[in-house]
Amino acid sequence: MGLKGGPTQDEIMAVSLFKLNIEEGDVMADIGCGTAKISIEASKKCSNVYAIDRRAEAVDYAKSEIEKAGRENIILIHGEASTALEDIGALDCAFVGGSGNIEIILEKLKSVVSGRIVVNAVLLDTVSRTVNKMKELEIFREVVHVQVSRSYELVGDIMFKPINPVYIIVGEVE
């Protein structure tokens, strides 16, 4: 059984991680980590990944996925990101997959990140709130709208079925 709201589609993950501009040895936070798919992939380059989620079922699911992947450089945190970020310290980049309290989270991230912040959103309200807050914080760079379709067989031919579009919002703290 899957976790509600996840996992991030591979194609969306690829664009999001590219936009994060992760360098070897970076320290990253994955806020609203859900299934930990982003954390696991990022941990292949990062020295440490802080995977944060406030939902107990997400933390349990993520723990299982992290163990299956054999990743030992992911620190799983059950709690509110705004509180957890106070205890983590400096970050090179951050990914936000959950949009609760996005304005507060962005304020906290601006004070601890020295690099890219990438937010994935599916709701237009979240896109608007995120862009507006990033502009207010003077960290906004761009929004990328990604629409992916996957092939499947239909009557002996190939057809494409669209996957819900995702907005990838990029900010950068210099």
MONORMO-V820739 format. One record per residue. NEAR is the number of other ideal C-beta (glycine too) atoms within 10 Angstrom. D_LAST is the distance of its C-alpha to the last C-alpha in whole Angstrom. Layout:
BEGIN
near=[NEAR | NEAR]
d_last=[D_LAST | D_LAST]
END
This chain:
BEGIN
near=[4 | 9 | 18 | 10 | 14 | 19 | 18 | 20 | 16 | 10 | 15 | 20 | 19 | 13 | 17 | 24 | 20 | 12 | 22 | 24 | 14 | 22 | 11 | 8 | 10 | 19 | 21 | 27 | 30 | 31 | 30 | 24 | 32 | 26 | 22 | 31 | 21 | 29 | 30 | 23 | 21 | 27 | 22 | 13 | 15 | 25 | 12 | 17 | 30 | 24 | 31 | 30 | 29 | 19 | 18 | 9 | 11 | 24 | 20 | 14 | 22 | 28 | 15 | 12 | 21 | 23 | 12 | 10 | 16 | 7 | 19 | 9 | 14 | 24 | 16 | 19 | 22 | 16 | 13 | 16 | 28 | 17 | 12 | 19 | 25 | 11 | 9 | 18 | 9 | 9 | 22 | 21 | 26 | 30 | 27 | 28 | 25 | 24 | 19 | 15 | 15 | 23 | 14 | 14 | 26 | 25 | 15 | 21 | 25 | 17 | 11 | 17 | 23 | 11 | 19 | 21 | 29 | 24 | 30 | 24 | 22 | 12 | 10 | 9 | 10 | 19 | 19 | 12 | 18 | 25 | 18 | 14 | 21 | 25 | 11 | 12 | 17 | 11 | 19 | 19 | 14 | 12 | 15 | 15 | 9 | 16 | 10 | 16 | 11 | 11 | 9 | 9 | 8 | 10 | 5 | 5 | 6 | 8 | 11 | 11 | 10 | 9 | 14 | 9 | 11 | 20 | 19 | 20 | 25 | 19 | 27 | 19 | 18 | 6]
d_last=[41 | 37 | 35 | 34 | 31 | 31 | 30 | 28 | 29 | 29 | 27 | 25 | 24 | 23 | 21 | 19 | 19 | 18 | 15 | 14 | 13 | 15 | 16 | 19 | 18 | 15 | 16 | 16 | 17 | 20 | 20 | 24 | 25 | 28 | 30 | 27 | 27 | 23 | 23 | 26 | 25 | 21 | 23 | 24 | 21 | 19 | 21 | 21 | 21 | 21 | 23 | 24 | 26 | 29 | 32 | 34 | 35 | 32 | 31 | 35 | 34 | 31 | 33 | 35 | 33 | 31 | 34 | 36 | 33 | 33 | 30 | 29 | 26 | 25 | 25 | 27 | 27 | 29 | 28 | 25 | 22 | 21 | 23 | 22 | 19 | 20 | 22 | 19 | 17 | 13 | 12 | 11 | 11 | 14 | 16 | 18 | 22 | 24 | 23 | 25 | 23 | 20 | 19 | 19 | 18 | 14 | 14 | 15 | 12 | 9 | 11 | 11 | 9 | 6 | 6 | 9 | 11 | 14 | 17 | 21 | 23 | 27 | 28 | 27 | 26 | 24 | 22 | 22 | 21 | 18 | 17 | 18 | 16 | 13 | 14 | 15 | 12 | 10 | 8 | 11 | 12 | 15 | 18 | 20 | 24 | 26 | 30 | 31 | 35 | 37 | 41 | 44 | 47 | 50 | 53 | 53 | 50 | 46 | 44 | 41 | 40 | 36 | 34 | 32 | 29 | 26 | 23 | 19 | 17 | 13 | 10 | 6 | 4 | 0]
END
